[in-house]
Amino acid sequence: MKPGKKIPGDSYSVRRITELAFLYFLFGYLSLAFSSQPGITPVWPPSGIALAYVLLFGWRVWPGIVLGLALLGYTQNFSPYGVAFISVLNTLEALFGSWLLGRLKTKSDCLSSVVNVRRFIITSLFAPMPTAIVGSTFLGFVGLRSWSLIPEAAVLWWLGNMIGILVFVPIFLIWSRKVSVRIRIEESIIFFIFLLMNLFVFVYGTHIADQATILIYIPLTISIWLAIRWRLPGATFANGVVVVFAAYASYSGTGPFGMEESFFAIFMHVSFLAVLSSSTLIAAVLMNENDRHRKALQEREERLRLALEGASMGSWDLSVPDGIIRIDKIAADIIELENPEDIPFEDFVGRVHPDEREKVLRAFDSHQKKELPELDVELRLRTETGRWKWVLDKGKVFEWDGEGRPLRIVGTLQDISRHKELLHRLNESENLARALFDKSPIGIEIVNAEGNVTYANDAIVNIFKVRNKESALKNYNLFKDPSFTAENVERLRAGETFTLSFWYGRKSVGAHNMFQSDLEKARFLKAVYTPLQLKKGEERFLAMF
């Protein structure tokens, strides 16, 4: 690398490291300033900020943690050795948390689903544990805490970092995106009430009720409502507001958790914040997943509707107990009704041609008795104008009751009149062609893609003096006849039409021995071979002698 050449992304990384250092210092300073006991904070936001920055911008921002703690240690007159040791612990905590989330090198998507949120909550529990245990033990070794208080210090350390991760990681992940939230008048009122409720509960709670802890359900309920209404932006906003009010109440000695300075009070404080933040995140993600599933369902329904329209297939829904068939617009058009409407099942059966009516009823009955896997029947249906249409009716039981009786049958109705007409014409054409082939003095045979004979007229039987026509049709294969070379097979499969002239006698028949012949003398034959495609996807070849 040339000296002085800038590495791409250097300025970006420096900016992110500087941001992290500033935010780490600012929130750490505020947390310590409002702590009720020296060095003990119910919530430690820097843990969440550090993990969020690692998730968003990669592990290379870790120097921001060290710089932020260095500034914090300088302002709080902490020991340089202690600051250095805690810097290492907190840096490893952020990297360990991002590793647990499996997102050490890429942006996190840990709030995209309930499974990922559950993983994130578990990470918030386990990531701070090593830091709390090792850090508290270090405090005991350097004499900053009595050994008898180390277990309590470790638990408080762990709880503070855990809530910092649980609350502030989602805040930074969500609000770092382009968030669009519509706030209407009703929601503005709810927002204002939410702030007032938090003020009353956490600041004036002891003046409102003797047991102020029962008031915590008010902000909890409204926070969940905000998560449901505004999804993750609402959840993170509610969590942040409650954390601020709860921290102030704890510092000022008011509200449900500020009446006494004890380990139990701090534990209850942190437990409430953990329950609230977990509940709001899960509620918001559940609503997001519900929205995604609803949107996916709508898209599938739209694709199905377009597919049915493209195939000219209508849909119907039979309520078996009521005996009512609900049809859509396409099915109504097939029956030539002006608008979709509910049709009694008896009326629908009454439209079926008498020749197919019994077949249709038998198919419905057999399917409902589980004798047929699905309903699939072709029938003639009388339209509203009195015309007869051929339709393909398919359906399946969609819902059963507790005793195994059908409740709903859904299906499709397709107009196949044109198909029936074309099939009839095709049958007539095939019958005419077969009649002409049968009476033709020219020997004609048709072979399939494997070379097996599927048709041979009487003329070709006479030309080759075949003793048993049925046996010859079963055993003879043109592509295995030595007189028809592999080169000719390739020419035919390549789509070429060609003519061959050759002698054919007893020796030729004996060479393949695929049929018996009464030929006494060899015959000089002239044959034309050409590809013939009778049906789409079915390759056939025609030979004329």
C-alpha positions in Angstrom: 0.0 0.0 0.0 1.4 3.4 -0.9 2.2 5.7 2.0 -0.4 8.3 2.8 -3.1 6.5 0.8 -6.4 6.5 2.7 -8.1 3.2 3.5 -11.8 3.3 2.3 -14.1 3.6 5.2 -11.5 5.1 7.6 -13.3 8.4 8.1 -16.6 6.4 8.6 -15.1 4.2 11.3 -13.5 7.2 13.1 -16.9 9.0 13.1 -18.7 5.9 14.5 -16.0 5.4 17.2 -16.3 9.1 18.2 -20.1 8.8 18.3 -19.9 5.7 20.5 -17.3 7.3 22.8 -19.5 10.4 23.3 -22.7 8.5 23.9 -21.0 6.0 26.2 -19.6 8.8 28.3 -22.8 10.9 28.3 -25.2 8.1 29.4 -22.6 6.6 31.8 -22.2 10.0 33.4 -26.0 10.6 33.7 -26.5 7.1 35.1 -23.8 7.6 37.8 -25.1 11.1 38.6 -28.6 9.8 39.2 -27.7 6.6 41.1 -29.1 6.3 44.6 -25.9 4.5 45.8 -22.3 5.3 44.7 -21.4 3.1 41.7 -24.7 1.2 41.8 -27.2 1.9 38.9 -30.4 0.0 38.3 -29.9 0.6 34.6 -26.5 0.9 32.8 -27.4 2.3 29.3 -23.7 2.2 28.0 -23.9 -1.6 27.8 -26.9 -1.4 25.4 -25.3 1.4 23.4 -22.0 -0.5 23.0 -23.8 -3.6 21.8 -26.0 -1.7 19.5 -23.1 0.0 17.8 -21.3 -3.3 17.4 -24.4 -4.8 15.8 -24.9 -1.8 13.5 -21.4 -1.0 12.5 -19.2 -4.0 13.2 -16.7 -5.0 15.8 -14.2 -2.3 14.7 -16.0 0.3 16.7 -14.7 -1.2 20.0 -12.2 1.6 20.7 -15.2 3.9 21.3 -16.0 1.8 24.4 -12.5 2.3 25.7 -12.5 6.0 25.0 -15.9 6.5 26.6 -14.9 4.7 29.7 -11.6 6.6 29.9 -13.5 10.0 29.8 -15.9 8.7 32.4 -13.1 7.5 34.7 -11.4 10.8 34.4 -14.5 12.8 35.4 -15.3 10.4 38.2 -11.7 10.2 39.6 -11.6 6.4 39.0 -8.3 4.5 39.3 -6.6 4.3 35.9 -6.0 0.5 36.5 -9.6 0.0 37.3 -10.7 1.9 34.2 -8.4 -0.1 32.0 -9.7 -3.4 33.5 -13.4 -2.4 33.2 -12.8 -1.2 29.7 -11.5 -4.6 28.7 -14.5 -6.3 30.4 -17.1 -4.0 28.8 -15.6 -4.3 25.3 -15.6 -8.1 25.6 -19.2 -8.0 26.8 -20.3 -6.1 23.6 -18.4 -8.5 21.4 -19.7 -11.5 23.3 -23.2 -10.3 23.0 -22.9 -9.7 19.3 -21.4 -13.2 18.9 -24.3 -14.7 20.8 -26.6 -13.0 18.3 -24.6 -14.4 15.5 -24.1 -10.9 13.9 -20.5 -10.0 14.7 -19.7 -8.8 11.2 -23.1 -7.8 9.8 -26.0 -5.6 10.8 -28.3 -7.2 13.2 -31.8 -8.3 12.5 -32.5 -9.5 16.0 -35.9 -7.9 16.2 -37.4 -9.3 13.0 -39.3 -12.2 14.5 -40.5 -13.6 17.8 -37.7 -16.3 17.6 -35.1 -13.6 17.1 -36.5 -11.5 19.9 -36.4 -14.5 22.2 -32.8 -15.0 21.3 -32.1 -11.3 22.0 -33.7 -11.5 25.4 -31.6 -14.6 26.3 -28.5 -12.8 25.1 -29.3 -9.8 27.3 -29.4 -12.3 30.3 -26.1 -14.1 29.5 -23.9 -11.4 27.9 -23.4 -9.4 31.1 -22.8 -12.4 33.4 -19.0 -12.7 32.8 -18.5 -9.0 33.1 -20.5 -8.8 36.4 -18.8 -11.8 38.0 -15.2 -10.9 37.0 -15.7 -7.2 37.6 -17.2 -7.7 41.1 -14.4 -10.1 42.0 -11.9 -7.5 40.8 -13.5 -5.0 43.2 -13.0 -7.4 46.0 -9.3 -7.9 45.2 -8.5 -4.2 45.0 -10.4 -3.6 48.2 -13.2 -1.3 46.8 -15.9 -3.7 48.1 -16.0 -6.0 51.1 -16.0 -9.6 50.1 -19.3 -10.1 51.9 -20.9 -7.6 49.5 -19.4 -9.1 46.3 -22.4 -11.4 45.5 -24.8 -8.5 45.9 -22.6 -6.2 43.8 -22.3 -8.9 41.1 -26.1 -9.3 40.9 -26.7 -5.5 40.7 -24.0 -5.1 38.1 -25.5 -7.9 36.0 -29.1 -6.5 36.4 -28.0 -3.0 35.4 -26.2 -4.2 32.3 -29.0 -6.5 31.4 -31.6 -3.8 31.4 -29.2 -1.5 29.5 -29.0 -4.1 26.8 -32.7 -5.0 26.8 -33.9 -1.4 26.6 -31.3 0.6 24.7 -30.2 -1.9 22.0 -33.8 -1.9 20.5 -33.9 1.9 20.7 -30.7 2.4 18.7 -31.5 -0.4 16.2 -35.0 0.8 15.5 -34.5 4.6 15.5 -31.3 4.3 13.4 -33.6 3.3 10.6 -35.9 5.6 8.6 -39.0 5.3 10.9 -42.3 6.8 9.8 -44.9 7.0 12.5 -48.2 8.8 11.9 -49.5 10.5 15.0 -53.2 11.3 15.0 -55.1 13.4 17.5 -56.3 10.4 19.4 -52.8 9.0 19.6 -51.4 12.4 20.7 -53.8 12.3 23.6 -52.7 8.8 24.5 -49.1 9.9 24.3 -49.8 12.8 26.7 -51.7 10.6 29.1 -48.8 8.1 29.0 -46.4 10.8 30.1 -48.8 12.0 32.9 -49.4 8.4 34.1 -45.6 7.9 34.4 -45.3 11.2 36.2 -48.1 10.2 38.7 -46.9 6.6 39.2 -43.2 7.2 39.6 -43.1 10.7 41.1 -46.4 11.0 43.0 -47.2 7.4 43.4 -46.8 7.3 47.1 -49.3 10.2 47.4 -51.9 8.4 45.4 -51.9 4.9 46.9 -50.6 3.3 50.0 -49.3 0.4 48.0 -47.7 2.3 45.1 -46.4 -0.9 43.5 -49.9 -1.7 42.2 -49.7 1.4 40.1 -47.0 -0.1 37.9 -49.6 -1.9 35.9 -50.8 1.4 34.4 -47.6 2.2 32.5 -47.2 -1.4 31.7 -50.6 -1.6 30.1 -50.3 1.6 28.1 -46.8 0.6 27.0 -48.1 -2.7 25.5 -50.9 -0.6 23.8 -48.2 1.6 22.3 -46.3 -1.4 21.1 -49.4 -2.9 19.5 -50.3 0.5 17.9 -46.9 1.7 16.7 -45.1 -1.7 16.7 -41.4 -1.5 17.5 -41.0 2.3 17.4 -43.9 2.5 20.0 -42.3 -0.3 22.1 -38.9 1.3 22.2 -40.4 4.8 22.9 -42.5 3.4 25.8 -39.5 1.5 27.3 -37.3 4.6 27.1 -39.9 6.8 28.8 -40.6 4.4 31.6 -36.8 3.8 32.2 -36.3 7.6 32.5 -39.2 8.1 35.0 -38.3 5.0 37.0 -34.7 6.0 37.3 -35.7 9.5 38.5 -38.1 8.0 41.0 -35.4 5.7 42.3 -32.9 8.6 42.6 -35.4 10.9 44.3 -36.8 8.2 46.7 -40.4 8.4 45.3 -42.7 6.1 43.5 -43.0 2.3 43.7 -39.3 1.6 43.8 -37.8 4.6 45.5 -39.3 4.3 49.0 -36.4 2.3 50.4 -32.7 1.9 49.4 -32.3 -1.9 49.6 -31.2 -4.7 47.4 -34.8 -6.0 47.2 -36.1 -2.6 46.0 -33.5 -2.4 43.3 -34.2 -6.0 42.3 -38.0 -5.3 42.0 -37.2 -2.1 40.0 -35.1 -4.0 37.5 -37.5 -6.9 37.3 -40.3 -4.6 36.4 -38.3 -3.0 33.6 -37.3 -6.4 32.3 -40.9 -7.6 32.2 -42.1 -4.3 30.6 -39.4 -4.2 27.9 -39.7 -7.9 27.1 -43.5 -7.7 26.9 -43.5 -4.7 24.6 -40.9 -6.1 22.3 -42.7 -9.4 21.9 -46.1 -7.7 21.5 -44.7 -5.4 18.7 -42.9 -8.2 16.9 -46.1 -10.4 17.1 -48.0 -7.6 15.5 -45.3 -7.2 12.8 -45.5 -11.0 12.1 -49.3 -10.8 12.0 -49.0 -8.0 9.4 -46.6 -9.9 7.3 -48.7 -13.0 7.4 -51.8 -11.0 6.5 -50.0 -9.3 3.6 -48.7 -12.7 2.4 -52.2 -14.1 2.6 -53.6 -11.2 0.6 -50.9 -11.6 -2.0 -51.6 -15.4 -2.3 -55.3 -14.6 -2.6 -54.6 -12.0 -5.3 -52.3 -14.4 -7.2 -55.0 -17.1 -6.9 -57.7 -14.7 -8.2 -55.5 -13.7 -11.1 -54.7 -17.4 -11.9 -58.4 -18.3 -11.8 -59.3 -15.3 -14.0 -56.6 -16.3 -16.4 -57.8 -19.8 -16.6 -61.5 -18.7 -16.7 -62.1 -20.7 -13.5 -64.7 -19.6 -11.0 -64.8 -20.6 -7.3 -67.6 -21.8 -5.1 -68.0 -22.5 -1.4 -70.7 -24.9 -0.2 -72.0 -24.7 3.4 -73.1 -28.3 3.9 -75.4 -27.7 6.9 -77.1 -24.8 5.2 -77.1 -26.3 1.7 -76.0 -23.0 0.2 -73.4 -22.5 -2.5 -71.6 -19.1 -2.7 -70.1 -18.4 -6.1 -67.8 -15.7 -7.3 -68.2 -13.4 -10.3 -66.4 -15.8 -12.7 -68.6 -18.7 -11.7 -71.6 -16.4 -12.0 -70.5 -15.4 -15.6 -70.2 -19.1 -16.5 -73.8 -19.7 -15.4 -74.7 -16.4 -17.0 -76.0 -14.7 -13.8 -75.8 -10.9 -13.6 -74.2 -10.8 -10.2 -72.6 -13.4 -7.8 -75.3 -14.8 -5.4 -75.9 -17.6 -3.0 -77.5 -20.6 -4.7 -79.3 -23.4 -2.9 -77.6 -26.7 -3.6 -80.9 -28.2 -4.9 -81.1 -25.4 -7.5 -77.5 -26.1 -8.6 -78.2 -29.8 -9.0 -81.4 -28.9 -10.9 -79.2 -27.1 -13.5 -77.2 -30.3 -14.1 -78.1 -32.2 -17.3 -80.3 -35.2 -16.4 -77.7 -37.6 -17.9 -75.0 -36.4 -15.5 -77.2 -35.5 -12.5 -76.9 -38.9 -10.8 -73.1 -39.0 -11.5 -72.7 -35.6 -9.8 -74.7 -36.5 -6.7 -72.8 -39.8 -6.4 -69.5 -37.9 -6.6 -70.5 -35.4 -3.9 -71.7 -38.2 -1.7 -68.6 -40.4 -2.2 -66.3 -37.5 -1.4 -68.2 -36.5 1.8 -67.9 -40.2 2.9 -64.1 -40.0 2.2 -64.4 -42.6 -0.5 -63.0 -40.2 -3.0 -60.0 -37.9 -2.2 -61.6 -35.0 -4.1 -64.5 -34.1 -6.3 -63.7 -34.1 -10.0 -66.5 -34.4 -12.5 -67.3 -33.1 -16.0 -71.0 -32.2 -16.5 -73.4 -30.2 -18.6 -74.9 -27.2 -16.8 -77.9 -25.2 -17.9 -77.2 -21.5 -17.8 -79.7 -18.7 -16.9 -80.4 -18.2 -20.6 -81.2 -21.9 -21.1 -78.0 -22.9 -22.9 -76.1 -26.0 -22.0 -72.4 -25.6 -21.1 -69.8 -28.3 -20.4 -68.0 -27.5 -17.1 -65.3 -29.1 -15.1 -66.3 -29.1 -11.4 -63.6 -29.7 -8.8 -63.8 -29.5 -5.1 -62.6 -30.7 -1.7 -63.9 -30.7 1.9 -62.3 -27.7 3.6 -63.7 -28.1 7.1 -65.0 -31.0 9.2 -66.8 -31.0 12.5 -65.8 -32.9 15.6 -67.6 -36.1 14.5 -66.0 -36.2 11.0 -68.9 -34.7 9.1 -68.2 -32.1 6.4 -69.1 -28.5 7.1 -67.6 -26.7 4.0 -66.7 -27.8 0.6 -64.8 -25.4 -1.7 -64.0 -25.8 -5.3 -63.7 -24.4 -8.8 -65.9 -24.3 -11.9 -64.4 -24.1 -15.3 -66.1 -23.7 -18.7 -64.8 -26.5 -20.9 -67.3 -26.2 -23.7 -64.7 -25.1 -26.2 -62.4 -27.9 -25.1 -65.2 -30.4 -25.6 -66.0 -29.1 -29.0 -62.4 -29.2 -30.1 -62.1 -32.8 -28.7 -65.1 -33.8 -30.6 -63.7 -32.4 -33.8 -60.4 -34.1 -33.1 -62.0 -37.4 -32.6 -63.9 -37.0 -35.9 -60.7 -36.1 -37.6 -58.9 -39.1 -36.1 -61.7 -41.4 -37.1 -61.7 -40.0 -40.6 -57.9 -40.3 -40.9 -58.0 -43.9 -39.5 -60.7 -44.8 -42.0 -58.6 -43.3 -44.9 -55.4 -45.1 -43.6 -57.3 -48.4 -43.2 -58.5 -48.3 -46.8 -55.3 -46.9 -48.4 -53.4 -49.1 -50.8 -50.2 -47.5 -49.4 -48.7 -49.3 -46.5 -48.8 -46.9 -43.4 -47.3 -47.4 -40.0 -46.9 -44.9 -37.0 -44.2 -45.4 -34.4 -43.7 -43.6 -31.2 -40.5 -41.9 -29.8 -39.0 -45.3 -28.8 -39.6 -46.8 -32.2 -42.6 -49.1 -31.2 -45.4 -49.4 -33.7 -48.6 -47.9 -32.5 -50.6 -48.2 -35.7 -50.3 -50.3 -38.9 -52.9 -50.6 -41.7 -53.8 -53.7 -43.6 -51.8 -52.6 -46.7 -48.5 -52.8 -44.8 -49.4 -56.1 -43.4 -49.9 -57.4 -47.0 -46.7 -55.8 -48.2 -44.6 -57.6 -45.6 -46.8 -60.7 -45.5 -47.1 -60.5 -41.7 -48.6 -63.7 -40.3 -49.8 -62.3 -37.0 -50.6 -58.6 -37.0 -51.1 -58.3 -33.2 -47.9 -60.1 -32.4 -46.0 -57.9 -34.9 -47.4 -54.7 -33.4 -46.3 -55.9 -30.0 -42.8 -57.0 -30.8 -41.6 -54.9 -33.8 -39.4 -51.9 -33.2 -38.4 -49.8 -36.2 -35.3 -48.4 -34.5 -34.0 -51.9 -33.8 -34.5 -53.1 -37.4 -31.0 -53.6 -38.9 -32.3 -52.3 -42.3 -33.1 -48.9 -40.6 -29.6 -47.6 -39.5 -28.8 -45.5 -36.4 -28.1 -42.7 -38.8 -31.6 -42.8 -40.1 -32.9 -42.8 -36.5 -31.0 -39.6 -35.8 -32.2 -38.0 -39.0 -35.8 -38.8 -38.1 -35.5 -37.5 -34.5 -33.8 -34.3 -35.9 -37.1 -33.6 -37.7 -35.9 -34.5 -41.2 -38.2 -36.0 -43.9 -36.4 -38.5 -46.2 -36.9 -41.4 -48.6 -35.3 -44.8 -48.6 -35.2 -47.5 -51.2 -34.2 -51.1 -50.2 -34.7 -54.8 -50.7 -36.7 -56.6 -48.0 -37.1 -60.3 -47.8 -36.7 -63.4 -45.6 -33.1 -62.5 -44.7 -34.2 -59.1 -43.6 -36.9 -60.6 -41.4 -34.6 -63.2 -40.0 -32.0 -60.4 -39.2 -34.3 -58.9 -36.5 -36.7 -61.8 -35.9 -39.4 -59.5 -34.5 -42.3 -60.9 -36.5 -43.0 -63.9 -38.8 -43.5 -63.3 -42.5 -44.6 -65.5 -45.5 -42.5 -63.5 -47.9 -41.1 -66.0 -50.5 -39.1 -63.5 -52.6 -37.4 -60.3 -51.6 -39.3 -57.1 -52.5 -37.8 -53.8 -53.6 -39.5 -51.2 -51.4 -39.6 -47.4 -51.4 -40.4 -45.7 -48.1 -41.0 -42.1 -46.9 -40.3 -41.3 -43.3 -41.4 -38.1 -41.6 -42.0 -36.7 -38.1 -45.6 -36.5 -37.0 -46.8 -34.7 -33.9 -50.4 -35.7 -33.2 -50.5 -34.2 -29.7 -48.4 -31.6 -28.0 -45.4 -33.2 -26.3 -46.0 -36.6 -28.0 -43.5 -37.4 -30.7 -44.6 -39.7 -33.5 -43.1 -40.8 -36.8 -44.9 -41.8 -40.0 -43.7 -44.3 -42.5 -45.4 -45.0 -45.9 -44.4 -47.9 -48.2 
